[in-house]
Amino acid sequence: MFRLITEDTVPGPPLGKRMRRALARRKYKDCCTLFEEEIAGARVLRLGMQYECGMTEEDRLAALETGLAKFAALGVRGVVAPERFGQRELLERLGFALPSPAALYKKLAAKLVHRTLEELGVPRNMAAIALYARNPNREVCNAAEVICREARYLALCSPNKGEELRTELRARFGAAVLDELPRIDGFLRLHVFFDPLSTEGYTRGCMGGVGIALGGVESGARVPAGVIEGAALRPPVRLADALPVGCDRGAMLCALAACGAVKEDEITVGELIAGGRVLDVRRRGLSA
């Protein structure tokens, strides 16, 4: 089970000081409602917040903390927040974790590569692709298996068990899997990072090509704004109208995928994202 927070404002007259004090004495219990529902076969516990008109920002914050205390009392530690939710720092301070898209992006690595090549107008067999990972895991192996069948050149850059995986891919698919990506005229150089991208990692691997930072970018890292950090994720058709209105749809899909309610192959990769914004790779001039 994962949890969803929703917010609403109930119209009404402004509250006077007496009413605000009364709300404080009740600790805002009337503003918080817990109810359970089902989405894609997954049980969801929703926290509904109803704010009276006239409540100050301090009142709203206190009401939200009261509602979150109900979650905490049930042992809840992971939540999905509404879009443009303004109290993410409060959630972190209270020990609640928001779904991270990085884990899902890594599982969708091959789809993100395909989407990037499509946006750039580059055929898959005209791409030279490098995968970077300190420790190759299932996500890296799955992406390598798909990509090595399509790309002319694939490099698996990993200090740990990299040669073992390269040998296995060569034996299974007859592909030329390299340990370093060469510079080849006429081919797009695409660098896919499974670990958080650092300045050193970008300088070493991504110069002269297009970068996809599946694990995000390290805080303070000096990398160009055009480095792709993910994509808008679209739900399967069966869930098009099932997701709660106003929720962070990307975070909801991450939560549904994490609990097995949605499979990765059902999710469609949409517009590419860099720096939290939709990225037009052609307009940015990204190229080999």
Secondary structure, 3 states (H helix, E strand, C coil): CEEEEEEEEECCCCCCHHHHHHHHHCCCHHHEEEEEEEECCEEEEEEEEEEECCCCHHHHHHHHHHHHHHHHHCCCCEEECECCCCCHHHHHHCCCECCCHHHHHHHCHHHHHHHHHHHHCCCHHHEEEEEECCCCCHHHHHHHHHHCCCCCEEEEECCCCHHHHHHHHHHHHCCCEECCCCCCCCCEEEEEECCCECHHHHHHHCCCCEEEECCCECCCCCCCCCCECEEEEECCHHHCCCCCCCECHHHHHHHHHHCCCCCHHHCEEEEEEECCEECCCCCCCCCC
